[in-house]
């Protein structure tokens, strides 16, 4: 394992295990078996190190979502792709990600808290998400040409917020399903979510 990977692994592990406030650079270097000079050489700063961790953590999800979306578009050829298929290309990888990383939201918050400069974090997150999100917006404009562009963009933002909120609020969902007597089947729940979001995106009710 190369030195850079050792540092990334040690920093990620300590931030998750100890929390952002206790995962000091000294502890990271000790855990990785390197000196501070190695971190400065490979990353330049703590914020650059954290950005590399966040990028490594989120990029596989973003890449998978983008690839599945491109597959949907390619299969449609000259025809308009089905909205539900586009949504499925985003939600299925997100669901798979949450299964693989059940504590992912807490982990992500720890990464965010480890930054010394909040603007640096926001810029890094933008660079990770931007290309896929713009491509997703372009795809939806093709699928929903009758929805005014700004209305559609707002709905895309709502879609992203609601999806992450649902994934983050797993405990709240468990309580709601228990109270309402809902049988939990992940595949059915995911499909219901896709149909629910598709209906909202298709809505022809547009505010003046």
C-alpha positions as CSV (number, residue, x, y, z in Angstrom):
1,X,0.0,0.0,0.0
2,X,1.4,3.4,-1.0
3,X,2.0,6.2,1.5
4,X,-0.9,8.3,0.2
5,X,-3.4,5.5,0.6
6,X,-2.1,4.8,4.1
7,X,-2.7,8.4,5.1
8,X,-6.2,8.4,3.6
9,X,-7.2,5.1,5.3
10,X,-5.8,6.2,8.7
11,X,-7.5,9.7,8.5
12,X,-10.8,8.2,7.5
13,X,-10.8,5.5,10.1
14,X,-9.8,7.9,12.9
15,X,-12.4,10.5,11.9
16,X,-15.1,7.9,11.9
17,X,-14.0,6.2,15.2
18,X,-13.0,9.2,17.2
19,X,-14.9,12.1,15.7
20,X,-13.6,15.1,13.7
21,X,-12.5,17.0,16.8
22,X,-10.3,14.2,18.2
23,X,-8.8,12.9,15.0
24,X,-5.7,15.2,15.2
25,X,-3.0,15.3,12.6
26,X,-0.6,13.8,15.1
27,X,-2.9,10.8,15.6
28,X,-3.4,10.4,11.9
29,X,0.4,10.4,11.2
30,X,1.0,7.9,14.1
31,X,-1.8,5.6,12.8
32,X,-0.5,5.8,9.2
33,X,3.1,5.3,10.3
34,X,4.3,8.4,8.6
35,X,5.4,11.9,9.6
36,X,3.7,15.3,9.1
37,X,6.0,16.0,6.2
38,X,4.4,13.1,4.3
39,X,0.9,14.6,4.7
40,X,2.2,18.0,3.6
41,X,3.9,16.4,0.6
42,X,0.9,14.4,-0.6
43,X,-2.0,16.8,0.4
44,X,-0.6,20.2,1.3
45,X,-3.1,20.9,4.1
46,X,-5.6,19.2,6.4
47,X,-8.5,20.5,4.2
48,X,-7.0,18.9,1.1
49,X,-6.6,15.7,3.0
50,X,-10.3,15.7,4.1
51,X,-11.3,16.7,0.5
52,X,-9.5,13.6,-0.8
53,X,-11.4,11.4,1.8
54,X,-14.8,12.9,0.8
55,X,-14.0,12.5,-2.9
56,X,-13.0,8.9,-2.4
57,X,-16.1,8.3,-0.3
58,X,-18.7,9.8,-2.7
59,X,-17.2,9.3,-6.2
60,X,-18.2,5.7,-6.6
61,X,-21.8,6.6,-5.9
62,X,-21.7,9.5,-8.3
63,X,-20.0,7.4,-11.0
64,X,-22.5,4.6,-10.7
65,X,-25.4,6.9,-10.9
66,X,-23.9,8.7,-14.0
67,X,-23.2,5.4,-15.7
68,X,-26.7,4.0,-15.1
69,X,-28.2,7.3,-16.4
70,X,-26.1,7.1,-19.5
71,X,-27.3,3.6,-20.1
72,X,-30.9,4.6,-19.8
73,X,-30.3,7.4,-22.3
74,X,-28.4,5.2,-24.7
75,X,-31.1,2.5,-24.7
76,X,-33.8,5.1,-25.5
77,X,-32.0,6.0,-28.7
78,X,-34.0,8.7,-30.5
79,X,-37.0,8.1,-28.3
80,X,-37.7,9.9,-25.1
81,X,-36.6,7.8,-22.1
82,X,-39.1,6.9,-19.5
83,X,-38.9,9.2,-16.5
84,X,-39.2,6.4,-14.0
85,X,-36.1,4.7,-15.5
86,X,-34.1,7.9,-15.1
87,X,-35.2,8.1,-11.5
88,X,-34.4,4.5,-10.9
89,X,-30.9,5.1,-12.3
90,X,-30.4,7.5,-9.4
91,X,-32.3,5.9,-6.5
92,X,-31.2,2.3,-6.9
93,X,-27.5,3.2,-6.5
94,X,-28.3,5.5,-3.6
95,X,-30.2,2.7,-1.9
96,X,-27.4,0.2,-2.5
97,X,-25.0,2.8,-1.1
98,X,-27.0,3.1,2.1
99,X,-27.1,-0.7,2.5
100,X,-23.3,-0.9,2.1
101,X,-22.8,2.1,4.4
102,X,-25.7,2.1,6.9
103,X,-24.1,4.8,9.0
104,X,-23.1,6.9,6.0
105,X,-24.8,10.1,7.0
106,X,-23.1,10.2,10.4
107,X,-19.8,9.4,8.6
108,X,-20.4,12.2,6.1
109,X,-21.1,14.7,8.9
110,X,-17.9,13.8,10.6
111,X,-16.0,14.4,7.4
112,X,-17.7,17.8,7.0
113,X,-16.9,18.7,10.6
114,X,-13.2,17.9,10.1
115,X,-12.7,20.8,7.7
116,X,-11.1,23.9,9.0
117,X,-12.6,26.0,6.2
118,X,-16.3,25.4,5.5
119,X,-16.1,27.1,2.1
120,X,-13.4,24.7,1.1
121,X,-15.8,21.8,1.9
122,X,-18.7,23.4,-0.1
123,X,-16.4,23.9,-3.1
124,X,-15.2,20.3,-3.0
125,X,-18.7,19.0,-2.7
126,X,-19.8,21.1,-5.7
127,X,-16.9,19.7,-7.8
128,X,-17.9,16.1,-6.9
129,X,-21.7,16.6,-7.7
130,X,-21.7,19.2,-10.4
131,X,-21.2,17.2,-13.6
132,X,-23.7,14.4,-12.7
133,X,-26.3,16.9,-11.5
134,X,-26.1,19.0,-14.7
135,X,-26.3,15.9,-16.8
136,X,-29.3,14.7,-14.9
137,X,-31.0,18.1,-15.4
138,X,-30.3,17.9,-19.2
139,X,-31.8,14.5,-19.3
140,X,-35.0,15.6,-17.5
141,X,-35.4,18.5,-19.8
142,X,-35.5,16.1,-22.7
143,X,-38.1,13.9,-20.8
144,X,-40.2,16.8,-19.6
145,X,-40.0,19.5,-22.3
146,X,-43.3,21.1,-21.3
147,X,-42.2,22.0,-17.8
148,X,-40.7,25.5,-17.6
149,X,-36.9,25.2,-17.0
150,X,-36.7,27.0,-13.7
151,X,-39.7,25.0,-12.4
152,X,-38.0,21.8,-13.4
153,X,-34.7,22.8,-11.8
154,X,-36.5,23.6,-8.5
155,X,-38.1,20.2,-8.6
156,X,-34.8,18.5,-9.2
157,X,-33.5,20.3,-6.1
158,X,-36.6,19.1,-4.2
159,X,-36.0,15.6,-5.5
160,X,-32.4,15.5,-4.2
161,X,-33.3,17.0,-0.9
162,X,-36.2,14.6,-0.3
163,X,-34.2,11.5,-1.3
164,X,-31.3,12.3,1.0
165,X,-33.8,13.2,3.7
166,X,-35.6,9.9,3.5
167,X,-32.3,8.0,3.5
168,X,-31.1,10.1,6.5
169,X,-34.4,9.7,8.4
170,X,-34.4,6.0,8.5
171,X,-35.4,5.9,12.2
172,X,-38.3,8.3,11.5
173,X,-39.4,6.0,8.7
174,X,-39.3,2.9,10.9
175,X,-41.5,4.6,13.4
176,X,-44.0,5.8,10.7
177,X,-44.2,2.3,9.2
178,X,-44.7,0.7,12.5
179,X,-47.5,3.2,13.5
180,X,-49.2,2.8,10.1
181,X,-48.7,-0.9,9.9
182,X,-46.8,-0.8,6.7
183,X,-45.0,-4.0,5.6
184,X,-41.4,-3.1,4.8
185,X,-40.2,-4.5,1.5
186,X,-37.2,-2.5,0.2
187,X,-38.0,-3.1,-3.5
188,X,-41.6,-2.1,-3.1
189,X,-40.7,1.0,-1.0
190,X,-38.2,2.1,-3.6
191,X,-40.6,1.6,-6.5
192,X,-43.3,3.6,-4.6
193,X,-40.8,6.4,-4.0
194,X,-40.0,6.4,-7.8
195,X,-43.7,6.7,-8.7
196,X,-44.3,9.4,-6.1
197,X,-41.4,11.5,-7.3
198,X,-42.3,11.0,-11.0
199,X,-45.8,12.3,-10.3
200,X,-44.4,15.4,-8.8
201,X,-41.9,16.0,-11.6
202,X,-44.6,15.5,-14.2
203,X,-47.2,17.8,-12.5
204,X,-48.4,20.5,-14.9
205,X,-49.4,22.8,-12.1
206,X,-46.9,25.6,-12.4
207,X,-46.8,28.7,-10.2
208,X,-47.1,32.0,-12.0
